[in-house]
Amino acid sequence: MDAEGREVVSTAPVFSDAVHAIPDFVVSPADSQSAGPFQFFKVLEDQQLEYVLVVRGESDNTLLVGRMAAFQLRGLMAAFKERYDKDSFMKNLLLDNLLLVDIYSRAKKLRIVPDVWRVVIIIENGSDRDRNVLELMQEYVGVSSSDFVTAVDESNVVIVKELSDSSREKVIEKTAHGIEDHLHKMGISDIRVAYGTVVEEIKEVSRSFKEAKMALDVSKIFFEDRTVIAYNELGIGRLIYQLPIPLCKMFIREIFKGKNPDDFDQETLTTINKFFENSLNVSETSRQLFIHRNTLVYRLDKLQKSTGLDLRVFEDAITFKIALMVVKYMKYMEQYDF
């Protein structure tokens, strides 16, 4: 029962007669007390009364059973409190809500090693929000692990993984794909897994988290087919993602001279994408498109007349490629009202 005599949990419906004795027991200096068939025990946490344990029995073992149960309950409360404190610490660490001095003092108090290699992995649950990915990941990682599992919002579960010195990149990639495979086996298919770079100090964990979050967002724009993505794989997409929208609009106006890239027909877009895929190789592109080389040249000349950019020239091709990526980024930002 709690300190007011309200029942919290019981093993049998036989404790109603014990309620009236609890107020007197709470204010007494005794740690345990008997009243009729009941034995009362105080369960304290940080010198504060949290629960009153009530044992009903007539045998000589009642007192021993009660003491053992109270001892176990205090141990469980301490373990849960430490776990709760670690979870709170990790959330605040990830979100940059701690001062530098607090990071190291609290880490020491919670027995968290501050100077080991770590990386942050984010698992985003897409449409199947009813499934508890947090619990599944806690079971997958295990309570005895040196890794931490927490949730920063309803759709993102975060794993702060500890790493050894050898083969870190391979371990991270294997872990990320292992998480994806495990969730697929558990019936959750609409997920994305992203991870940041490796950090050596606990104070830098928030940086790895921000990188993983950016990787998650950028992958939705430029890597739609990728369900596992690393921050160091984002390439130029990472730079475009950080551009302000007004600057992007000005850039597009300058490149396409007021023409909307959406006005390109599907044939032209297919030609452009295939040309880029084949590293500006005219012969290979025409072969894969099943068209004559002269037909491809005609399409490229037509595109040059309308945009002023010749995709056969490396500098123009780079400009055009970046412009298409900027357009894609703008569409994504408009879609989500950013």
Phi, psi and omega in degrees: 000162174273183186292343178266001179089011176277134182289129178264311177200148180215162178260351179197150181279061185231016188251005182299327180288349182273346187301317187294340182273347186292315181306317179293322181293322182299320184273352180281157179281354185284144175277334178215157184199148178247148177210105183062230181278002186254145174239127184253141179224137176273135176246110185256152172221120184053044178068011178249136179288122179254316183219159169244118179271127182244126178243130178250127178176158182251355186278169179290344183272358184302314180297318180294316179299317180297316180296319179296317181294318179295320178297316179296320181295319177298320178296318179295319179296318179296318180295318180294320181297319179295319179294319179296317180297321178295320180295316178297318179299315182294320179298313180293326178294315180298321185270008177062039181260011183239143172287156183302317181294327179289327181301310185284325179291319179288324177298319178295318180296323181270005178060043176256122181292124186278333189244061172236160179290132179219158174218149180257129178243131178248132174247117178259124176269118186286272187264335186271065185287344181288337179277135184274090180294328180301311180296320179296321179287326176295320176292321183293317181285319180095144184287337182273359184286157175276357177276156179244140177235127179210176179231132180260342174201186188288343184246349184241125173253136185244133174244123173261104189261133176272141186233155172271177184286334188262140173053046184296313184298319180294321179296317181296312181299317179296319179296315181299315179290328177295321176297315179299313181297319181296315180292326175297319178296330179276005175091011179251109187255331185273077181225157171230141179239128180225150179216153181269199178269164182282136177238153184258333181251146182296332179293341182265002181300323180298327178294316178298325178295315180297322178294317179296320179296319177295318178301321179297314182291315183294326180296331179289338181268309189251349182227056186302329184276351181269127176257349174232123185219144178251150180302320183282004176256002187285334178060221184290340178301328179295322179288316181297323182298336183263005179279142174288145184301317179302321178294323179296316181296319179296319179297317181293320178299320180291321183286312186262004174052049177084350180280138179276124179302337178291346180285346177295135179286167184297325179297317180294316180296319178297318179298315181299311182297318180292325178295319177292320180301327183261024174054044176064026179271111184295314184297313182292323179295314180296324179295316182288334177273355180060041177232162178289151181302319181295329178294318178295317179300320179298317180296320180292322177296320179297319179293323180295322180294324184277334184243342184081008181244127178261110185292349177281345176265126187305314183297317178293322180296318179297315179299316181294318180299314179296321180299317178296322178293322178296319177299318179297318179296317180297318179298318180296315182294322177293324181297323182257015174058039178277000000 
